[in-house]
Amino acid sequence: MASQEAKQISREEVGKHNKPDDLWVIIDSRVYNLSKFKALHPGGISVLLDEEVAGQDATDAFFSLHRYEVLEKPQYQRLQIGVIMGEKPRIHGRISGETSKVPYAEPTWLTDGYHSPYFSENHRIFQKAVRKFFDEVVFSDAQDREADGKRPSQIVIDKMTEVNLHAMRMGPGKHLHGRVLMNGLVKPEEFDYFHELIITQEFVRVSLRGYGDGLLGGKVIGLPPVLNFGSEEVKARVIPEVLDGKKFICLAISEAQAGSDVMGLQTTAVKSEDGKEWIINGSKKWITNGTFADYFTVGCKTEDGFTVILVERGEGVNTKQIKTSYSSTAGTAYITFDNARAPISNTLGEEGGGIFVILSNFNHERWVMCCSSARSQRAIVEECLLWTTQRQVFGKPLHAQAVVRSKLAGMISRAESTQNWLENITYQMCNMSYKQQASKLAGQIALLKSFSTSCGQDTARDAVQVFGGRGITQSGMGKFIEHYHRTIPFDALLGGAEDVLADLGVRQALRQIPKNARL
């Protein structure tokens, strides 16, 4: 390619090659010979023979139909025969590790000229390293695995292990002690929730929805009960395997008979005659990572009430993948327990105390979802701002239409408000004990989760209207819009349906109204 780019060609010379068997075009100062490619062109030959394309500068025509990544594919790079004399390409696609210059494409704290009271210089250094890692290691695998539906590649999991990203995705805590985080960029005792927010949002930026969950997403919600309530023996055996990416774990709570009603679960666990084992029977549904999990953090009805038990894959445990509109890469499963057994020592927390184990998990789980939701909305804002600038309708950019600008205003406002509320809650988390978070932030996090995914659904709908037919097409210009529109309903249910969480937030607020307060 370097030798081809070195060849200087005048625009006059390109203009002479405008016939079916001799067809050149210019795209961003690069010259392409399409003479042999024209019959393979997905849009047909007639598009290439248009008088404004054949032998002409087709930059605007190209970017009104194709993403920049098309030019980066080897089969199309081979078509380039040179560059226009005295000119240099000006347009670029994704640059590894770089921040976007598109307005509102980045949170304010990453935007030149803006300031933040929350993020330190260490956070900024950390963010740059994390972004570069995800750009170079995760992005291409995310695209490939979403396309073929397979679980994330082990090589990605192993590279994340090398810098302890699996451990950092669990948030601050003792599990980080003794580990070297991101090649030493942050000390384990200084790692805070803003570092974790950065990881989650950078991951969302380069990933696709199902892939993000498939890449040990079940660990983020399935491992905390082990970390916080497991016996020392269980923790010593299970935690290193999971944090090093050698084993997968999932949270198995939801059932077909009971969604948000945790106390309505039907899966049972009874003790064996010798009292040494739990015998588990029942089923679980919609379990992220369930199809390839090695460990299952299972909610069960027991004699004393509701108990959480760690079950290992083995005899009596069967998993079946559920086909969803969301993604097969996440490994969403239907799980059956048919006299499955687990040692009594695998009980997480006290017998009958499972509700406290699960409730302690919800705040962090929902906060992580808010981090993801805020960043994914921002990605859609960037897509729409770029598209409405590139797309020409009625002889003007698409954003010349007032109704389109109105939709963009709504998207931007929702993304910014979600991020700012999120950063405020994150600051509170950094300055509260785990117990204080549970009492003071459960309602706020529930309300933010409900608000953020509701905003996301509005943004998804508006983005499809902006992109038109491209917004419902799984390839090409609108592929990320289609993906977001198809998967956002899952976010609206995960961790509790929007209406349930909104009601939870209000009920918590009502309980805290002073009894002597009056209008």
N, C-alpha and C positions, 0 to 999 in steps of 0.2 A: 504494500500500500504506500509506503514512503516514496518509492521510486515513481509510482503513478502520480502521486500528489505533486512531485517535483516538476512534472511536465506542465508547462505554461501554455494555455490555449486562449485565443482571443474570442470575444463574444461574436465577432463577425464570422469566425470560423465555425463556431457552434451553429450559427444560424443557417449555414449551408446544409446541415445534416437534419433535414426535416421531412424525410420521406419514409414510407413503411420499411424499406430494407436498409435504410441508412438514417437512424434515428438517435439523436443526442439530446440531452436536456441539461439544464443547470439547476442545481439545488444548493442554495447557500454557497455560491462561488465554486462548488465542486461540479465537475463535468462527468456525466454518466452516459455510456453507450448502451442504449436499450434495444438495439437492432435485433439481437437474438432473444432478448427477454420479453419482447412485446407479446408474444403468443402465450407466455406464462403469467402475464400480469393479471392478478385476481380481478381487477376492474374491467378487463377486456381491452381490446386493441384501440377501440374508438376514442377512449379517454386520452391515450398517449398521442393520437394523431390530431388532437385538437390544435387549432392554429395558435393558441396561447400556450401550448405545451411543447410541441415538436420543434426542436431547434431554439427554444426560448428559455427564459428564466422561469422555471416552474416552482419556485420556492413557495409562493403563497398557495398555489394549487395543491402542492404536496402536503403542506402542513394543515390544510383545511380537511384533509382526509386521513392522514397518517401521523402516528406518534414518532418522535425522534428515534426511538429504539429500532425502528425499521432500518434506518441507515447504518446501524451498528451491527446488523446481522451479516455474517461472512458472505452469504450468497449474494448480498446486495453490495457489499464493499468491493467485491470483485468486478462489479460493473463500472466502478469509477476509473476514468482514464486520465484525469488530470484536474487542474484548477484553473480558474479564470486568471488571465495575466494581470499581475499587479493587485490582486485581491486576496483576502483571507477569509475563511469561514468565520461567521460571527455567532451562529446559533449553536448551542450545546444542550445536551441532555443531562442526565444525572451525573454529577461529579462526586466521586467517593469522598465522604467526610465533609462536604461543603454544606453551608447553610443556604437556604433559598433566599433570593432577593425579591421574590414576589410578595407584595404586601399581604400580611395576615397569614402567610404560609408557615410562619414560625411563631411560637409563643413570644410575647413581648420581651421576655428576659433574654432571648436569643437574637433580637432584632437590633441592628446597629443604631446607636443613639438613644436607646431606651434603658431604663434602670429597673432594678428589682430589690426589695428589701429582704428577699428570701434566699437568693442564690449567691453563694460565695465564689471566690476565684477557684477553689477546689472543685466545686460543682461544674464550673465552666470547662476546666481542663478535663474533668471526668467525662462530660458530655461529648466533647470532641473525640475522645478515644472510643467511647461506646458507639457513637455514630459511625465512625470509620470501620469498626469491627462489624457492625450489622450490615453496612453497605457492602463490605467485601466478602463476608462469610455467609450471611443469611439470605440476602435479597434474591439471588438467583435460585437458590434451593426452594425458597418460598414460592416463587413463580412456577417452578417445575413440579413441585409436589401438589400444588393446588390443581395443576393441569392433569396429573395422572392419579390423584387421589390417594397416593401412598403416604405413609407416615414420614415425618421429617428424617433426613438422612443422618445416620449415626456419626458421620464425619463432622457434621455441624454440632451435634450434641457433644462430641469429644472436644472440639475447639472451644466451645462455651465452658466446658469443664476446666480447661487449661487456665482460664482467667477467672474461674469461680463465679460465672454469671448465674448458674443454677442456684447457687447458695445466696447470691445477692438478690435474686428475684423473690426470696422469702422475706426480705426486709431486714431491718436491724435486729441484732440479737446475739446470744451466745453461740449460735451455730456458725457464726463467722469467725470466731476466735481461732487463731492459729492458721488462718487461711490468708493467702496473698491475693488481694483483690485488684483486678484489672492491672496486673503487673506492678502492684505496689502503689497505684495512684491514690488510693484512699486507705487509711488504716481501719481495721475492723471496728475499733471502738469509736471511730469518727463517722462511720457510715450511718446515714440517717434516711428518713423517708423521702427527702428530696433526691437523694441518690437513686433510691428505688423508683421514684416517679420518672426520673430521666431514663432509666433502663426500660421501663414499661412503654414510655412514649416513643423512644427511639426504635424499639422493637415493632411497635404498631406502624410506625412510619414506613418501614421497609417490608413489612410482612403482609399477609392476607389473613382474613379472619380465622378460618379453620386451622391454618398452619400455626398461627400464634398459640392456639389451644393445644394443637398436636405436639408442639415442642415443649413437653413437660408442663402443660397448662394444668393438668390434674394434680401436679405436685404442689402448685401454689395454694390449692384449696384442700388437698388430701393429706399433705404432710404436717401442717400446723397442729392438728390434734395429737400426732405422734410426738412432735417437738415439745408440746406443752403438757401432755397428759400421759405419755407412754412411760413404761417402766424403764429403768436404766438399761436393762438387758435389751429391750426392744429398740430403744433409741440408739444404742451402740451398734446394733446390727443393721438397722434399716436406714437410718439417716445418711451415713456415708455413701451407701449404695445409690440412694436417690439423688443426693446432691452432686455426686460424681457422674451422673448420667448413665449408670450401669443398670438401674432398675427404674421402672415406671410405677407410679402410684396414682390412684384416683379416689375421689370422694363419692361414695355410693349411698346417697340419701333418698333422692327422688324416686317415687313409684308411680305406676299408672293410676293407682287408687288415691294417691295423695301427692299433690304438688307442693304448694307452699305450706300445707298443713303437716308440719313435721310430726306432731303427736298423733297423726292419723295413719302412720306407717303400719304396714301389715307384716313385714319380714320379722320372723321370730328367732330367738336364740334361747336354747335351754341347755342346762348343764348335763354332761354325761353322768352315768351312774357313779363313776369314781370321782366325779367332781373336778376333774383335771382339764376338761375341754368344753368349749361351747359347740353346740350342734345347731347350725344355722339353716333355715329354710325360708324361701320367699324369692322375690324378684325385685330388681331395680331397673329404672328406665331413664334414658337420656343422660347417661353417665359419660362425661368427657374423659377420653383416654381409656375407657373401659375395655375396648377391644384388644389393646396390647398392654394392659396394666399387669404388673406382677403382684402388687399389693392393692387391697381394697379397704378403705376406711368406711365401715358399714354401720348404718344406724339400724338398731334392732329393738323389737319389743321383748322385754325380759320379765321375769317374775316381779322384779322390783320397779318396773317402769320402762324407761327408754335408756338404752345403753349403746355406747359406740365401741365397736370391736374391730381390730385390724385382722383382716382375713388374707391369707396368702393364696395365690393361684395354685390350684391342685385339684384333687378328686372332689367332685361335687360342685365345682365352680365352672360355669359355662357362660361364655360371652358371645353375643351375636351383634354384628354391626347394624345400626339403624340408619337407613337412608333418609337424609334430611335435605331441605333446600339450602342448608347452611354449608356443610363441607364434610367430605368423608375423611379428610386429612386429620381431623380432630379425633377420630376413633370413637365417635359417640356410640354407646352400646346399650343393649338390653342384657341384663345379667340375671342369671338364675342360680340360686343356691339350693342344692338338693342334698341335704344332710352333709353340707360342708362343715369342716371342723377347724377350730382355731384354739390354741392353748388359752387357758384362763388368764395367763400372764399377758395375753395380747389385748386385754381390756384397757381401753383408753379412758382414764378418769375412773370415777366410782361407778359401781353397778347401780343403775337407776338414775345416774347423774348425767346422762348423755345430752340432755337439753343444754346444760351449761357448757359442755364441750363444743357443741355445734354453734351456740349463740356467740361464744368467744371467737369463733372463726368468721362470723358474718361481716364484722366491721372492716377487717382487712380485705376480705374477698371483694366486698362491694366497692371499697376505695380503689382497688386495682382496676376494677371494671370502669370506674369513673375516669381514671388516668387514661385508659384505652379509648374510651368514648370521646373524651376531649380531643385527643390527638387525631383520631380517625376523622372527626368532623373537619378539622383543620386541613387535612389532606384533600378532602372534597372541595373545600373553599379554594385551594390552590388550583385544582383541576378546573374548576368552573371559571376562575379568573383568567386563566390561560386560554381556555377554550373560547370564551366570549370575546377575547381579544383577537384570536386567530380566525374565528369563523366569520365570514362575510355573508350578510343577508341584505337584500335590497340595496346592494352597493355600499353598505356600511358594516362596521363591526357589529356583532350580535349585541354587545353591551350598549349600542346606541338606542336600543329599545328600553323605554322607561320601566316596563314590567320586568325585564330581565335584571335591571339594576336594583329593583325592589327586592327580587329574590336573593340577589347577592348580598344586599344589606341585611336581610334576615339571617342568612347563613353566617355572615361575619359576626353579627351580634350574638348569635347563639354560641358560636365557638369561643368568643372572647369571654362571655359571661360564665360559661362552664369552666374554662381554664382558671379564671380569677377566683371563683368560689372554691375550686379544687385546691389551689395554692394556699388559700386561707386555712382550709381544713387541714392540709398537710402541715402547715406551720403549727397548728394546735396539736397535732399528733406528735410532732417533734418535742413539744414542751409539756406533754402529759404522760403520766404513767399508763400502763395498759388498762388498769382498773378505771382511771379517770376517763380514758377514751371510751370505755364501754358505757359509762354513765352519762357522759356529756355529748358524745359525738355520734352515737348510734342513730339518733333521729336526723341529725344533719346529713350524715352520709347516706342514709336511706332516701332523704329528699333529693340530695344531689344526684344519686343514682337514677331516681325516677325522672328528674328534670333532664339530665344529660342524654338519656336514651330517647326521651320524648323529643328533645331538640334534634337528635340524630335522625329520627324518623321524618321529621319535618324537612330537614336538610336533604335527606335521601330523595324524598318526593320532589322537592324543588329542583334538585340536580338532574333528575331524569327529564323534567320539563325543559331545562336548559339544554341538555344534550339531545333531546328528541329520541329518534329511533336508536341512535348510538348508545343511549343510556340503558337500553335493555338488551344490548348485544355483548356476548361474553368475550369478544376479541376486538381489537382495533381501538379507535380513539376513546370510546366510552367504557372500556372494559372494567376500570376501577369503579366507575359509577354504578354499573350493573352489579358488580360484586358487592358493593356497599349496600345498595338497595335490597339485594337478595338476602343479606346476612344481618342487617340491622334489627329485624324482628327478633332474632335470637338474643341479641344483647338486651332487648327490652324485657325478656323473660328471665335471663340468667340472674341468679342471686335473689330472685323474688320479682314477681311481675310489677310493672310500674304502679298500678293502682294500689297494690298491697303495700309497697314501700312508701308511697305517698301517705297512705293512711297511718302507717307505723310512725312516720315522722310527726304527723299532727297529733297522734295519741300521746307520743312522748312529750310534746310541747304542752299539751293540755294538763298532763300530770304535774308539770312544773310551774303552773300558774299559781302565784301566791294566793292563799286562801282569803287574805284580807284585801286583795286588789279589787277595785270597782271603777267603773267609768265615772 
